[in-house]
Amino acid sequence: MGQSFGAPGLVARLHETLDALLALDPAEVPKADLPEVVRGLVTAGHRLHAAQLDMVAAFDAADLAAPTRYRTTKRWLEHRARLSAGQAAGLASAARATRDHLPATRDAAAAGQLSPAHVAAITSVVRLVGVEHARAAEPILLDLARRTDPAAVRRATTELLAHLDPAAAEAALERDYQRRGVTLAMAGRLGYLHGVLDAESMETLQAALAPLMTPPGPGEDRTTPQRRADALIDLARRALDSGTLPVLGGRRPHLSVVVEGRALGQDRATGQDRTPGEDRASGRSRATVSLPWTGVAVPVATVLRWGCEARLTAVWADPARLPLAVGRASRTVTRAQRDALEVRDGGCVHPGCSRTPAYCDAHHIIHWAHGGPTDLDNLALLCRHHHRTLHTGHWTMQPDPDRPGLLQARHPDGHTEPAQHTGDRSPPLRPSERSPDRYRAGLLPTA
């Protein structure tokens, strides 16, 4: 190894040392040496971060980013060092703070006593409460950082802000609250939940989940995240079972699926049990059911398991068996009509829309205020978007002359498209099943 002088030479020698370390086979390092090696590497990483702070602070003080197209140290670090925006901003901010205001924090980091996360927590105090208070708090925070993890230091900085500047602390909490949000998304058969909550909301959620999370014990093979997921679903089930949630779509929220009678394992014509999901006429399986919110197809056998604790509602094509025609007596659809619409339409009827029934409203084709009855022939399911665009004149609905009892969409330019119904979303296995009677009712025949 040749002699190297100056900072570039020292960095080159550092890389040579790293090359030698990375060339080692960890399996060949004696086990007795591993604890010392791991501790030494972690400490070296802390010290290397302190060197980064020194050099970034010098780069920033010299304003070397200004003549470039990046203009600021943060932007330069993002593009030339390939850091994320958050990482670049944090490194530049910590470098300025240790250079100008918190030299003791820099020295502790250089000695390997502080991790980069500790440094970020301590230097954030400059931004939170100002230079004077940050300098006064530095010895206390350093002592805490040498004994505890970065999370404890962050909590201490929050307490410091609340003590020194209550108004600023309230403003910070409001900013946290405005960042809240929960995203639900399906990817294949798995649902993904991602959320950001402020501290108060997180406390509320954890307080509700804690009593529902079964403590781990003998025979408990679930992980903590699995127990938390089960507790969250248990919380939702209890809320649905309570009957206290607001009305949605004319009824209390609940999980509902539509299953053709012949898929439930009994032939209504003969009363004989059959294999669930078997189509007697074709001998082929119709063994899946689509869920109303996610659209995911699940086996009928799964639905039968749910049915052990469910309320079953029969939906008949014969109005004498179920009063689906309400006429002018009511503006809103009945629960029975809503069930029938979900069976007939299967979701939003606008051509090409994939919204499931849970996202849809029942729309009067002829408006109730204009004399339209609240009957199935005058109702259709529309998602909120297509419901709004219809009322604003972007398109209209009218009877489909080629499919009696069903609808078509007419666009402003005059062209028409068949509205989609359950048969269009999930085509029958045999073309003969696309009979006008089946389309007209959108329901199973009454045998």
C-alpha positions as CSV (number, residue, x, y, z in Angstrom):
1,M,0.0,0.0,0.0
2,G,1.6,3.2,-1.2
3,Q,1.8,6.5,0.8
4,S,-1.3,8.7,0.3
5,F,-1.7,12.2,1.6
6,G,-4.7,14.6,2.1
7,A,-8.3,13.8,2.4
8,P,-8.7,12.1,-1.0
9,G,-5.8,9.8,-0.2
10,L,-7.3,8.9,3.2
11,V,-10.6,8.1,1.6
12,A,-8.8,5.9,-0.9
13,R,-7.0,4.0,1.9
14,L,-10.3,3.6,3.7
15,H,-11.7,1.9,0.6
16,E,-8.7,-0.3,0.4
17,T,-9.3,-1.4,4.0
18,L,-13.0,-2.0,3.2
19,D,-12.1,-4.1,0.2
20,A,-9.9,-6.3,2.4
21,L,-12.7,-6.6,4.9
22,L,-15.3,-7.5,2.3
23,A,-13.0,-10.1,0.8
24,L,-13.0,-12.0,4.0
25,D,-15.2,-15.1,4.3
26,P,-17.2,-14.4,7.5
27,A,-17.5,-18.2,8.0
28,E,-13.8,-18.3,8.5
29,V,-13.7,-15.7,11.2
30,P,-13.2,-17.5,14.6
31,K,-16.5,-17.3,16.6
32,A,-14.6,-16.0,19.6
33,D,-13.6,-12.9,17.5
34,L,-17.0,-12.1,16.1
35,P,-18.4,-10.1,19.0
36,E,-15.3,-7.8,19.0
37,V,-15.4,-7.5,15.2
38,V,-19.1,-6.6,15.1
39,R,-18.8,-4.0,17.9
40,G,-15.7,-2.6,16.1
41,L,-17.5,-2.3,12.8
42,V,-20.6,-0.6,14.3
43,T,-18.4,1.9,16.1
44,A,-16.4,2.5,13.0
45,G,-19.7,3.2,11.2
46,H,-20.6,5.8,13.8
47,R,-17.2,7.4,13.4
48,L,-17.4,7.4,9.7
49,H,-20.8,9.2,9.9
50,A,-19.1,11.9,12.0
51,A,-16.5,12.3,9.2
52,Q,-19.3,12.6,6.7
53,L,-20.8,15.4,8.8
54,D,-17.5,17.2,8.9
55,M,-17.0,17.0,5.1
56,V,-20.6,17.8,4.2
57,A,-20.4,20.8,6.5
58,A,-17.3,22.1,4.8
59,F,-18.9,21.5,1.4
60,D,-21.9,23.4,2.4
61,A,-19.9,26.3,4.0
62,A,-18.0,26.7,0.7
63,D,-21.3,26.7,-1.2
64,L,-19.9,24.4,-3.8
65,A,-23.3,23.3,-5.0
66,A,-24.3,26.8,-6.0
67,P,-22.3,26.9,-9.3
68,T,-23.8,23.5,-10.3
69,R,-27.2,22.8,-11.7
70,Y,-28.2,21.4,-8.3
71,R,-27.9,24.7,-6.5
72,T,-28.2,23.4,-2.9
73,T,-26.2,20.9,-0.8
74,K,-29.4,18.9,-0.3
75,R,-30.1,18.6,-4.1
76,W,-26.4,17.8,-4.8
77,L,-26.4,15.0,-2.2
78,E,-29.6,13.6,-3.7
79,H,-28.3,13.4,-7.3
80,R,-24.5,13.0,-6.9
81,A,-24.6,10.7,-3.8
82,R,-27.9,9.0,-4.7
83,L,-29.5,9.7,-1.4
84,S,-33.2,10.0,-0.9
85,A,-34.6,13.5,-0.4
86,G,-35.2,12.8,3.3
87,Q,-31.7,11.4,3.8
88,A,-30.0,14.3,1.9
89,A,-32.0,16.9,3.9
90,G,-31.2,15.1,7.2
91,L,-27.5,14.9,6.5
92,A,-27.2,18.5,5.4
93,S,-29.2,19.7,8.4
94,A,-27.2,17.7,10.9
95,A,-23.9,18.8,9.4
96,R,-24.8,22.5,9.8
97,A,-26.0,21.9,13.3
98,T,-22.9,20.1,14.5
99,R,-20.6,22.6,12.8
100,D,-22.3,25.8,14.0
101,H,-24.1,25.0,17.2
102,L,-23.5,21.5,18.8
103,P,-19.8,20.7,18.7
104,A,-20.1,18.3,21.6
105,T,-22.5,16.2,19.6
106,R,-20.0,16.0,16.8
107,D,-17.2,14.9,19.2
108,A,-19.4,12.2,20.7
109,A,-20.2,10.9,17.2
110,A,-16.5,11.0,16.3
111,A,-15.7,8.9,19.4
112,G,-18.2,6.3,18.2
113,Q,-20.6,7.0,21.1
114,L,-23.6,8.1,18.9
115,S,-25.3,6.4,16.0
116,P,-26.5,8.5,13.0
117,A,-30.1,8.2,14.4
118,H,-28.9,9.7,17.8
119,V,-27.2,12.5,16.0
120,A,-30.3,13.3,13.9
121,A,-32.5,13.3,17.0
122,I,-30.2,15.7,18.9
123,T,-29.6,18.1,16.0
124,S,-33.3,18.3,15.3
125,V,-33.6,20.4,18.5
126,V,-32.0,23.3,16.8
127,R,-34.9,23.5,14.3
128,L,-37.5,22.7,17.0
129,V,-36.7,25.1,19.8
130,G,-33.9,27.3,18.5
131,V,-30.1,27.5,19.0
132,E,-30.1,28.8,22.5
133,H,-32.3,26.1,24.0
134,A,-30.6,23.5,21.9
135,R,-27.2,24.4,23.3
136,A,-28.6,24.3,26.9
137,A,-30.3,20.9,26.3
138,E,-27.3,19.3,24.5
139,P,-25.5,17.9,27.6
140,I,-28.8,16.3,28.9
141,L,-29.6,14.8,25.5
142,L,-26.0,13.5,25.0
143,D,-26.1,11.8,28.4
144,L,-29.4,10.2,27.5
145,A,-28.1,9.2,24.0
146,R,-25.1,7.4,25.5
147,R,-27.5,5.2,27.7
148,T,-30.6,4.7,25.5
149,D,-31.8,4.2,22.0
150,P,-32.6,6.9,19.5
151,A,-36.4,6.6,20.1
152,A,-35.9,7.7,23.7
153,V,-33.9,10.8,22.6
154,R,-36.7,11.7,20.1
155,R,-39.3,11.5,22.9
156,A,-37.1,13.8,25.0
157,T,-36.9,16.3,22.2
158,T,-40.7,16.2,21.9
159,E,-41.1,16.8,25.6
160,L,-38.6,19.7,25.4
161,L,-40.6,21.3,22.7
162,A,-43.8,21.0,24.6
163,H,-42.2,22.5,27.7
164,L,-40.4,25.4,26.0
165,D,-43.0,26.3,23.2
166,P,-46.5,24.9,23.8
167,A,-47.9,26.7,20.8
168,A,-45.2,25.2,18.5
169,A,-45.9,21.8,20.0
170,E,-49.6,22.1,19.3
171,A,-48.8,23.2,15.7
172,A,-46.5,20.2,15.3
173,L,-49.3,17.8,16.5
174,E,-51.7,19.4,14.0
175,R,-49.2,18.9,11.2
176,D,-48.9,15.2,12.3
177,Y,-52.7,15.0,12.3
178,Q,-53.0,16.4,8.8
179,R,-50.6,13.7,7.5
180,R,-53.0,10.9,8.6
181,G,-54.3,8.5,6.0
182,V,-55.0,4.8,5.5
183,T,-54.8,3.0,2.1
184,L,-56.4,-0.3,1.4
185,A,-55.3,-2.1,-1.8
186,M,-55.7,-5.6,-3.3
187,A,-52.9,-7.4,-5.0
188,G,-54.1,-10.8,-6.2
189,R,-55.8,-12.5,-3.3
190,L,-54.0,-10.4,-0.6
191,G,-55.1,-7.1,0.8
192,Y,-52.5,-4.6,1.9
193,L,-53.2,-2.0,4.5
194,H,-50.8,1.0,4.8
195,G,-51.5,3.9,7.2
196,V,-50.0,6.9,8.9
197,L,-51.6,8.1,12.2
198,D,-50.8,10.9,14.6
199,A,-49.9,10.0,18.1
200,E,-53.4,10.4,19.6
201,S,-54.9,8.2,16.9
202,M,-52.3,5.6,17.4
203,E,-52.9,5.6,21.1
204,T,-56.6,5.1,20.5
205,L,-56.0,2.2,18.1
206,Q,-53.6,0.5,20.3
207,A,-55.9,0.8,23.3
208,A,-58.7,-0.8,21.4
209,L,-56.5,-3.6,20.0
210,A,-54.6,-4.5,23.2
211,P,-57.5,-6.4,24.9
212,L,-58.2,-8.3,21.7
213,M,-54.7,-9.5,21.2
214,T,-54.4,-12.9,22.9
215,P,-51.2,-13.0,25.0
216,P,-48.7,-15.4,23.6
217,G,-48.7,-18.7,25.6
218,P,-48.3,-22.4,25.3
219,G,-49.5,-23.6,21.8
220,E,-49.7,-20.1,20.4
221,D,-47.9,-20.1,17.1
222,R,-49.1,-16.8,15.7
223,T,-46.5,-14.0,15.4
224,T,-47.2,-10.6,17.0
225,P,-48.2,-9.0,13.7
226,Q,-50.6,-11.9,13.0
227,R,-52.2,-11.5,16.5
228,R,-52.5,-7.7,15.8
229,A,-54.1,-8.4,12.4
230,D,-56.6,-10.8,14.0
231,A,-57.4,-8.2,16.7
232,L,-58.0,-5.6,14.1
233,I,-60.5,-7.8,12.2
234,D,-62.1,-8.8,15.5
235,L,-62.6,-5.1,16.3
236,A,-64.3,-4.6,12.9
237,R,-66.5,-7.7,13.4
238,R,-67.6,-6.4,16.8
239,A,-68.5,-3.0,15.3
240,L,-70.5,-4.7,12.6
241,D,-72.3,-7.0,15.0
242,S,-73.2,-4.1,17.3
243,G,-75.6,-2.6,14.8
244,T,-74.5,0.9,15.8
245,L,-72.7,1.8,12.5
246,P,-74.3,4.4,10.2
247,V,-76.6,3.1,7.4
248,L,-74.9,2.4,4.1
249,G,-76.9,1.7,0.9
250,G,-80.1,1.5,2.9
251,R,-79.0,-1.0,5.4
252,R,-76.5,-1.5,8.3
253,P,-73.0,-2.3,7.1
254,H,-72.2,-6.0,6.9
255,L,-70.3,-8.5,4.8
256,S,-72.6,-9.9,2.1
257,V,-72.1,-12.2,-0.8
258,V,-74.5,-13.5,-3.5
259,V,-74.6,-17.3,-4.1
260,E,-76.7,-19.0,-6.7
261,G,-79.0,-21.4,-5.0
262,R,-77.7,-24.4,-6.9
263,A,-74.2,-23.7,-5.7
264,L,-75.3,-24.1,-2.0
265,G,-75.3,-27.9,-2.3
266,Q,-79.0,-28.7,-2.9
267,D,-81.0,-29.0,-6.1
268,R,-84.1,-27.0,-5.6
269,A,-86.0,-28.9,-8.2
270,T,-85.3,-32.3,-6.6
271,G,-84.3,-31.4,-3.1
272,Q,-81.3,-33.7,-3.5
273,D,-77.9,-32.8,-2.0
274,R,-75.2,-32.2,-4.6
275,T,-71.5,-31.3,-4.5
276,P,-71.4,-27.6,-3.7
277,G,-70.8,-25.5,-6.8
278,E,-71.8,-28.3,-9.3
279,D,-74.0,-27.2,-12.2
280,R,-76.5,-30.1,-12.6
281,A,-77.2,-29.2,-16.3
282,S,-73.6,-29.0,-17.4
283,G,-71.9,-31.2,-14.8
284,R,-69.3,-28.4,-14.5
285,S,-68.2,-26.5,-11.4
286,R,-69.5,-23.0,-10.6
287,A,-67.6,-23.0,-7.4
288,T,-66.6,-19.3,-6.9
289,V,-68.3,-16.2,-5.5
290,S,-67.1,-12.6,-5.9
291,L,-66.8,-10.5,-2.8
292,P,-68.6,-7.1,-2.9
293,W,-65.7,-4.8,-1.8
294,T,-62.6,-6.4,-3.3
295,G,-64.1,-8.4,-6.2
296,V,-61.9,-11.3,-5.1
297,A,-63.3,-14.7,-6.1
298,V,-63.6,-17.2,-3.2
299,P,-64.7,-20.9,-3.3
300,V,-68.3,-21.7,-2.5
301,A,-67.0,-24.0,0.2
302,T,-65.6,-21.0,1.9
303,V,-68.9,-19.2,1.7
304,L,-70.6,-22.3,3.1
305,R,-68.3,-22.0,6.1
306,W,-69.2,-18.4,6.6
307,G,-72.9,-19.4,6.3
308,C,-72.7,-21.2,9.6
309,E,-72.9,-17.8,11.3
310,A,-74.7,-15.8,8.6
311,R,-78.2,-14.7,7.8
312,L,-79.3,-16.1,4.5
313,T,-81.7,-14.1,2.3
314,A,-83.4,-15.7,-0.7
315,V,-83.9,-13.4,-3.7
316,W,-86.6,-14.6,-6.0
317,A,-87.6,-13.6,-9.5
318,D,-91.2,-14.0,-8.6
319,P,-92.5,-10.7,-7.0
320,A,-95.1,-12.7,-5.1
321,R,-92.3,-14.3,-3.1
322,L,-90.5,-11.0,-2.4
323,P,-92.1,-7.5,-2.7
324,L,-89.6,-5.9,-5.0
325,A,-92.0,-3.4,-6.6
326,V,-92.5,-0.4,-4.3
327,G,-93.8,2.0,-6.8
328,R,-94.3,5.6,-5.6
329,A,-94.6,4.7,-1.9
330,S,-90.9,5.2,-1.2
331,R,-88.0,7.2,-2.8
332,T,-85.3,4.9,-1.3
333,V,-84.8,1.3,-2.2
334,T,-85.8,-1.4,0.2
335,R,-83.4,-3.9,1.6
336,A,-84.9,-6.6,-0.6
337,Q,-84.5,-4.4,-3.7
338,R,-80.9,-3.7,-2.8
339,D,-80.2,-7.4,-2.6
340,A,-81.9,-8.0,-6.0
341,L,-80.0,-5.2,-7.6
342,E,-76.7,-6.6,-6.4
343,V,-77.7,-10.0,-7.9
344,R,-78.8,-8.5,-11.2
345,D,-76.2,-5.9,-11.8
346,G,-73.2,-7.2,-9.9
347,G,-71.8,-3.7,-9.6
348,C,-71.8,-0.5,-11.6
349,V,-73.7,-0.9,-14.8
350,H,-71.6,1.6,-16.8
351,P,-69.7,-0.2,-19.6
352,G,-66.2,-1.1,-18.5
353,C,-66.5,0.0,-14.8
354,S,-65.1,-2.6,-12.4
355,R,-66.6,-1.1,-9.2
356,T,-68.2,-3.8,-7.0
357,P,-71.7,-3.4,-5.4
358,A,-70.3,-2.1,-2.1
359,Y,-69.1,1.1,-3.9
360,C,-72.5,1.7,-5.7
361,D,-75.7,3.7,-5.2
362,A,-79.1,2.7,-6.4
363,H,-80.0,5.1,-9.2
364,H,-83.6,5.9,-10.5
365,I,-83.5,5.8,-14.3
366,I,-86.5,8.1,-14.4
367,H,-86.0,10.4,-11.4
368,W,-88.4,9.9,-8.5
369,A,-89.2,13.6,-8.6
370,H,-90.2,13.2,-12.2
371,G,-92.6,10.4,-11.5
372,G,-90.2,7.5,-11.6
373,P,-91.2,4.5,-9.4
374,T,-88.9,2.8,-7.0
375,D,-89.1,-0.5,-8.8
376,L,-86.4,-2.8,-10.2
377,D,-87.2,-1.9,-13.8
378,N,-86.4,1.7,-12.9
379,L,-83.3,1.1,-10.8
380,A,-79.7,0.4,-11.6
381,L,-76.5,0.3,-9.6
382,L,-73.9,3.1,-10.3
383,C,-70.6,3.8,-8.7
384,R,-70.2,7.3,-7.2
385,H,-68.2,8.6,-10.2
386,H,-70.6,7.3,-12.9
387,H,-73.6,8.4,-10.9
388,R,-72.2,11.9,-10.8
389,T,-71.3,12.0,-14.5
390,L,-74.8,10.7,-15.4
391,H,-76.5,13.5,-13.4
392,T,-74.2,16.1,-15.0
393,G,-75.2,15.0,-18.5
394,H,-72.1,13.1,-19.6
395,W,-74.2,10.1,-20.5
396,T,-77.7,8.7,-20.1
397,M,-79.4,5.3,-19.6
398,Q,-82.2,3.8,-21.6
399,P,-83.8,0.4,-22.2
400,D,-81.7,-1.9,-24.4
401,P,-83.8,-3.0,-27.3
402,D,-81.7,-6.1,-27.9
403,R,-81.9,-7.3,-24.3
404,P,-85.4,-6.9,-22.9
405,G,-85.4,-5.8,-19.3
406,L,-81.8,-4.5,-19.4
407,L,-80.2,-1.2,-20.2
408,Q,-77.8,0.5,-22.5
409,A,-75.6,3.6,-22.1
410,R,-76.1,6.5,-24.5
411,H,-73.2,8.9,-24.8
412,P,-73.4,12.6,-25.8
413,D,-72.2,11.9,-29.4
414,G,-75.2,9.5,-29.8
415,H,-73.5,6.1,-29.8
416,T,-74.7,3.5,-27.4
417,E,-73.2,0.6,-25.5
418,P,-74.9,-2.2,-23.6
419,A,-74.8,-1.6,-19.9
420,Q,-73.1,-4.4,-18.0
421,H,-74.8,-6.7,-15.6
422,T,-73.9,-9.8,-13.7
423,G,-73.9,-12.0,-16.8
424,D,-71.5,-9.7,-18.5
425,R,-69.1,-9.6,-15.6
426,S,-69.0,-13.4,-15.1
427,P,-70.1,-15.1,-18.4
428,P,-72.0,-18.3,-17.9
429,L,-70.2,-21.5,-18.8
430,R,-72.6,-22.3,-21.6
431,P,-73.9,-19.8,-24.1
432,S,-77.4,-21.3,-23.8
433,E,-77.5,-19.9,-20.2
434,R,-77.6,-16.4,-21.7
435,S,-81.4,-16.6,-22.1
436,P,-83.6,-13.5,-22.2
437,D,-85.4,-14.7,-19.1
438,R,-82.1,-14.9,-17.2
439,Y,-81.1,-11.4,-18.3
440,R,-84.6,-10.0,-17.7
441,A,-84.6,-10.9,-14.1
442,G,-80.9,-11.0,-13.4
443,L,-81.9,-13.6,-10.9
444,L,-82.3,-17.3,-10.7
445,P,-85.5,-18.8,-12.0
446,T,-87.8,-19.9,-9.4
447,A,-88.0,-23.6,-10.6
